[in-house]
Each structure stands twice: as structure tokens, then as C-alpha cells.
Amino acid sequence: MKKSMFAMFFFIFLFGCGSDLSENIVDCFGQSLLVNVHHSVENGKTVNFNVSYNGEYTLKNSIVWDYGDGIKETVNGVTTSHTYSQSGTYTARASVSLTNPSCTFEVKEVVIID
């Protein structure tokens, strides 16, 4: 049953979508591999984050951050800072978008605060 459902989905995806849509999906996946989040810890609990993109398209200036501690914010630009209130291991997520093709994807960074 699972194999036939997968085959049906694959067939619909491959032949049911226009080439522009399928090319856009493949291109967005490839572009997501070119986005990274880096961080550095400053003063114990303050973390500086930086998004880098090494692709051929334009990264949108607005990035939605989820710092993994219940705090979310939208930041203009590729850098931000966040101060964690407690020690622990956090998974920070950045929702990043490209302008053309229109792609949005999430990149993650594990942060350890001592």
C-alpha cells in the first residue's frame, strides 16, 4: 500500500505539475543547501548570529528568527544578537527567503550556553 501511494505521488509530481513548478522546487531545494547560520557566544549568554548565502539569487532582507527559548522576532538584515536567560542547549532557527525564485526555507543552528 505504501509503495503504491508513493508511486502515485511521484507520478503526479513528475507528470502532473508544469515544468516551471517542478524546476522551481528543485531549484529551491538546491538553493537551501547554500544558506548557513553561524554563531559566536559573547559575554557568556549573548549570541551573535549571522546568515550567509552563497547562491546566485537575492536573499530577502527580512529574516524570521526563533531562538529556541520561546523568543521569536523578525529582523532586517543577516545579523542579529540574542541573550539567553538560562544555560542550556538551544536550536535556533532562521526562516530565510529568496526573491527569485520565490523560496522560503528554515536553517538551524545548535547553540550551547554554559
N, C-alpha and C positions, 0 to 999 in steps of 0.2 A: 504494500500500500504506500509506504513512504517513498519507495523508488519511483512508483508511477506518479505520485504527486510532484516529486522533484522534476521528473522528466516533463510533465505537463507545464510546470512553472518555467523551466528552462526553454521549452518550445515557444511558449507565449512571449517570454522575454526576448528571445532571439528573433522571432519572426513577427511578433505582434506589435512591436514598437518601431517607430520610424528610425532611420539611421541616425538622425540628429540626436534623438534621445539616448540611444544606446552609446553613441560616441561620447556624449556629454557625461554619462555615467562612468564610462571607462576613464575619460579624461579627469573627472573629479577625483576618482579613486587614486589615479596616478599623482595628481597634484597634492593630495593629502599626505603622500609619502615625503613631500618636500617641505613640510611645515614641522618645526620643532619648538619646544618650550624649554628654556634653560632657566636656572635659578641660582642665586647665591644668597647665603644667610649672612645677615649683618646684625650685629648687636644682640645675638642670641635668639631672638624671636621674630625679627623683621626680615622678610624675604623679598628680594628683588627678582621679578620675573621679566623675561624677555622672549618674545615670539620672533622666530626667524623663518623666512620663506625664501627658497632658492629656485623658484619656478619662473615661468615666462609671463605669468599673468599679474594682475594688480591685486594686492591684498587690501581688503576694506580697512579703513582706519578704525572702525569701532569693533572692539573685542569684548565678548561677554565672559567674565571670569567667575568661576565657582572655586573658592579656595579650599573647599573640603571641610570647613569648620562651621558651615551654616551661613557663611557670608558670601553673597553674590553681588557683583557690580559690573556695570558696563563702562569700559574705559576707552577713550580715544587715544590711539597710538599703540605701539607694540611693546611698551614697557609699563610696568606698574609695580607697586610695593604693597605688601600686606603684613600686618603684625598679628601673629598668633598669640592668643591669650594663655595657652597651655602647651606643655611639652606633649609630643606625640608624633605619630606618622599620619600624614595627610596626603590625599590625592587631589592636586589642583587640576582644574580643567579649564581650558580656553576654547570657546566656541569661535572659530575663525571662518571668515567668508572671503571668497574671491568675487571680483566684479564680473569677469567674463572669462570663462563660463561662470554662470551663477552656481557656485558651490559653497556649501557650509559643512564644516566638519569639526570634530572635537579632538583636541590633542591633550594628553595628560602628562603630568609630572609629579612624581612622588617626592614629598618634602618631609624631612625628618627634623623635628625641633627637639633639642635636648633640654 
